[in-house]
Amino acid sequence: MTEKEQYVLGIDIGGTNMRFGLVDSRHELSAFERLDTRATFAEGCDPAGRLAECIRSYCERSLSGAMPAAVSIGFPSTINRQRTVVVQTPNIACIPDHFAVVEELEAVLKVPVFINRDVNDLLLFDLEDLKVTSQDCVAGIYFGTGIGNAVMVNGKILLGRNGVASELGHLPVYGNGKVCTCGNVSCIETVVSGIALEGIQAENFPDTPIQQLFSTQMHTSVMKAFLEGMAQVVAAEANLFDPDCIILGGGLLQMPGFPRAALEEAVHRYARKPYPERTLDLRYSRPNQANGSVGAAIYAEKRLADPNYL
């Protein structure tokens, strides 16, 4: 690992863990590590300083102190359209709004730094992993702490005017009065997400570990309703974009006993007839903690090849 041109450092920042990995031109991963996000970004910390410290320390261990060709970071955040500023990160308190992370890190690391929404990086990985890069439109929905969403149209990730397209988890739901971590009231992920499932577990199943809810409590009305909500989210995406396929992933779908067949049946029930319901193509992301790191490196590769690619 001495030729820095061969490697991109891909970093995937989640609400629980940060994942680091070196990715080569064949998109093969090495030196994979995880750090605790909350411990890294402790309250009151200097986020740019802490991130630079973590990157330098990682490179000391994995590259004998050399720097990679580029650093590419996926944030669980809204990102400005120019992909230079983290606009808002509701679930990590230490990361400020309007955080100019690219400018601050490039000043100290002296290598190109790229940032993206973490879910966009996940979709870039899944497009290659599932061999659907040639499709006209592919949507990715990732049920984790929140609802991650990204959409590829004509070979590029949909950004929108401000760079914040595909915030499926923050669609308002009529009659929902719950306050979201983003500050709005009625976001759909307040009732269908990992955070929402934690609330269901605490209120209805305090003696059942959250990881066992799908395997032991799917006979209950509250869990059936939760699964219906997940299906409605997927059907809404299908009805909006009529995509060639929808990729489903995230931690909830990886829990023991998750009822895929029941989810798919409900998605077909809620999807508009006859189309897109008749041609729905649901695929599943391969469970792997390193997907986001590799996806971040794929994004950096595209940016290095074409500075206009966002």
C-alpha positions in Angstrom: 0.0 0.0 0.0 2.7 2.5 -1.0 1.3 3.9 -4.2 -1.2 6.5 -3.1 -2.8 6.7 -6.6 -4.1 3.1 -6.1 -6.2 3.8 -3.1 -9.1 6.0 -2.1 -10.0 6.2 1.6 -13.7 5.6 1.8 -15.5 6.7 5.0 -19.1 6.0 5.8 -20.4 7.9 8.8 -23.4 6.5 10.4 -25.3 7.4 13.5 -23.7 4.5 15.4 -20.5 3.6 13.6 -17.9 5.2 11.3 -16.5 2.8 8.8 -13.1 3.3 7.1 -11.6 1.3 4.2 -9.0 1.6 1.5 -10.5 0.9 -2.0 -8.4 0.2 -5.1 -9.2 0.7 -8.8 -11.0 -2.7 -8.9 -13.2 -1.6 -6.0 -11.6 -4.1 -3.7 -11.5 -3.2 0.0 -8.7 -3.5 2.5 -7.8 -2.3 6.0 -11.5 -2.0 7.0 -12.1 -0.5 10.5 -15.0 0.8 12.5 -15.1 3.6 15.1 -17.8 4.7 17.5 -19.5 7.7 16.0 -20.7 9.2 19.3 -17.3 8.7 20.9 -15.6 10.3 17.9 -17.9 13.3 17.7 -18.4 13.9 21.4 -20.4 16.9 22.5 -18.5 20.1 22.2 -15.8 18.7 19.9 -14.2 20.4 16.9 -15.7 18.1 14.2 -13.1 19.0 11.5 -10.3 18.5 13.9 -11.6 15.2 15.1 -12.2 13.9 11.6 -8.7 15.0 10.5 -7.2 13.3 13.5 -9.1 10.0 12.8 -8.0 10.1 9.2 -4.3 10.7 10.0 -4.4 8.0 12.6 -6.0 5.5 10.2 -3.4 6.3 7.6 -0.6 5.8 10.1 -1.9 2.3 10.7 -2.9 1.4 7.2 -0.6 3.4 4.9 2.5 3.8 7.0 1.7 7.5 7.3 1.2 8.1 3.6 -2.0 9.7 2.3 -4.4 8.2 -0.2 -5.2 9.6 -3.6 -8.4 11.1 -2.1 -10.7 10.9 0.9 -14.4 10.4 0.2 -16.9 10.7 3.1 -20.5 9.8 3.2 -22.5 11.7 5.8 -26.0 11.0 7.1 -26.9 14.5 6.2 -28.2 16.9 3.7 -25.4 18.2 1.5 -25.3 21.3 -0.6 -25.6 20.8 -4.4 -21.9 21.7 -4.9 -21.0 18.8 -2.5 -18.8 21.0 -0.4 -20.9 21.8 2.7 -22.8 19.5 5.2 -26.0 21.5 5.6 -27.7 19.6 8.4 -27.0 16.4 10.4 -29.9 15.9 12.8 -28.7 12.7 14.4 -25.1 13.8 15.3 -25.2 16.8 17.6 -21.5 17.8 17.3 -21.6 18.3 13.5 -22.8 21.8 13.0 -25.2 23.1 10.4 -23.5 24.6 7.3 -20.3 22.7 8.0 -17.7 23.5 5.3 -16.0 20.2 5.7 -14.3 19.9 2.3 -12.5 23.3 2.6 -11.5 22.6 6.2 -10.2 19.0 5.6 -8.4 19.8 2.3 -6.5 22.6 4.1 -5.0 20.1 6.6 -4.9 16.8 4.7 -3.6 18.2 1.4 -5.5 15.7 -0.8 -8.8 16.0 -2.6 -11.8 15.5 -0.3 -15.2 14.6 -1.6 -18.5 14.4 0.4 -21.8 12.9 -0.4 -25.0 11.8 1.3 -24.3 8.3 2.7 -27.3 6.8 1.0 -26.1 8.1 -2.4 -22.9 6.2 -1.8 -24.8 3.1 -0.8 -26.8 3.3 -4.1 -23.6 3.7 -6.1 -22.3 0.5 -4.6 -25.5 -1.4 -5.1 -25.8 -0.3 -8.7 -22.5 -2.0 -9.4 -23.0 -4.9 -7.0 -26.4 -5.8 -8.4 -25.3 -5.0 -12.0 -28.1 -2.5 -12.7 -25.9 0.5 -13.8 -27.4 0.3 -17.3 -31.0 0.8 -16.1 -32.7 4.2 -16.8 -34.1 4.6 -13.3 -33.2 2.8 -10.1 -34.4 3.8 -6.6 -32.7 2.7 -3.4 -34.6 2.7 0.0 -32.6 1.9 3.1 -34.6 1.3 6.3 -32.2 2.0 9.2 -32.1 4.6 11.9 -34.2 6.7 9.5 -35.3 6.1 5.9 -32.4 6.6 3.5 -33.4 7.2 -0.1 -31.5 7.8 -3.4 -32.6 7.7 -7.0 -30.5 7.2 -10.1 -31.9 8.7 -13.3 -30.1 8.3 -16.7 -26.8 7.3 -15.1 -26.6 10.0 -12.4 -27.9 10.3 -8.9 -30.8 12.7 -8.7 -29.7 15.8 -6.7 -32.4 18.4 -7.1 -32.1 22.2 -7.2 -30.5 22.4 -3.8 -28.8 19.0 -3.7 -31.4 17.5 -1.2 -33.6 15.4 -3.5 -34.9 12.0 -2.4 -35.6 12.8 1.2 -38.3 10.1 1.3 -38.2 9.8 5.1 -39.2 13.5 5.4 -42.4 13.3 3.4 -45.2 14.7 5.6 -47.9 12.3 6.5 -51.4 13.6 7.1 -52.6 13.1 10.7 -49.1 12.4 12.1 -48.3 14.9 14.8 -44.9 13.6 15.8 -41.8 15.9 15.7 -38.9 14.7 13.6 -35.2 15.1 14.4 -35.1 17.4 11.4 -37.4 19.8 13.2 -40.5 19.3 11.1 -43.7 17.8 12.3 -45.3 14.7 10.6 -42.2 13.2 8.7 -42.9 9.6 7.7 -39.8 8.3 9.4 -41.2 9.3 12.8 -43.5 6.3 12.4 -41.6 4.0 10.0 -37.8 3.7 10.9 -35.4 2.3 13.4 -36.1 5.2 15.7 -39.8 4.6 15.4 -39.3 0.8 16.1 -37.3 1.7 19.2 -40.4 3.6 20.5 -42.7 0.6 19.6 -40.4 -1.7 21.5 -40.3 0.5 24.6 -44.0 1.0 24.6 -45.3 -2.4 23.6 -42.6 -5.0 24.0 -40.2 -3.9 26.8 -39.2 -7.5 27.5 -38.3 -8.3 23.9 -35.0 -7.2 22.5 -35.5 -5.0 19.5 -33.6 -7.4 17.3 -36.2 -10.1 18.0 -39.3 -8.0 17.2 -39.8 -9.4 13.6 -39.0 -12.9 14.6 -41.3 -13.1 17.7 -43.9 -10.3 17.4 -45.2 -10.3 13.8 -48.5 -11.8 15.0 -49.3 -8.6 16.8 -51.3 -5.7 15.3 -48.7 -3.1 16.1 -45.9 -5.0 14.2 -48.3 -5.7 11.3 -49.1 -2.0 11.1 -45.3 -1.2 11.1 -44.7 -3.5 8.2 -47.6 -2.0 6.3 -46.0 1.4 6.8 -42.8 0.1 5.3 -44.7 -1.2 2.3 -46.5 2.1 1.8 -43.1 3.9 1.7 -41.8 1.5 -1.0 -45.1 1.8 -2.9 -45.0 5.6 -2.8 -41.5 5.5 -4.4 -42.7 3.1 -7.1 -45.7 5.3 -7.8 -43.6 8.4 -8.0 -40.8 7.2 -10.2 -42.0 4.0 -12.0 -38.4 2.8 -11.7 -36.8 -0.1 -13.5 -36.1 -1.6 -10.1 -36.1 -0.7 -6.4 -33.3 -1.8 -4.2 -34.2 -2.4 -0.6 -31.7 -2.5 2.3 -30.8 -1.2 5.7 -30.5 -2.6 9.2 -34.2 -3.3 9.6 -34.3 -5.7 6.7 -31.3 -7.5 8.2 -33.0 -8.3 11.5 -33.7 -12.0 12.3 -37.0 -13.2 10.9 -37.7 -10.1 8.8 -40.8 -11.1 6.7 -39.7 -10.2 3.2 -42.5 -12.1 1.5 -45.1 -10.2 3.6 -43.4 -6.9 2.8 -43.5 -7.6 -0.9 -47.1 -8.7 -0.8 -48.0 -5.4 0.9 -46.0 -3.4 -1.6 -47.9 -4.9 -4.5 -51.1 -4.2 -2.7 -50.4 -0.5 -2.3 -48.7 0.1 -5.7 -50.8 1.7 -8.4 -52.6 -0.7 -10.7 -52.0 -1.9 -13.4 -48.6 -0.1 -13.5 -46.1 0.2 -11.9 -47.5 -2.7 -9.8 -47.5 -5.3 -12.7 -43.8 -4.8 -13.4 -42.4 -4.2 -9.9 -38.8 -5.4 -9.6 -37.7 -5.5 -5.9 -34.1 -6.3 -5.2 -32.1 -6.5 -2.0 -28.8 -4.9 -1.0 -26.2 -7.4 0.0 -25.7 -7.0 3.8 -22.2 -5.8 4.4 -20.8 -3.1 6.8 -18.3 -2.0 4.1 -20.8 -1.2 1.3 -20.8 2.6 2.2 -17.0 2.8 2.2 -16.7 1.2 -1.2 -19.6 3.4 -2.5 -17.8 6.5 -1.2 -14.7 5.4 -3.2 -16.8 4.9 -6.3 -18.1 8.4 -6.0 -14.5 9.8 -5.6 -13.5 7.9 -8.7 -16.2 9.5 -10.7 -15.3 13.0 -9.3 -11.6 12.5 -10.1 -12.4 11.4 -13.6 -14.9 14.2 -14.2 -14.8 17.3 -12.1 -18.3 18.2 -13.3 -19.8 15.0 -11.9 -21.8 15.7 -8.7 
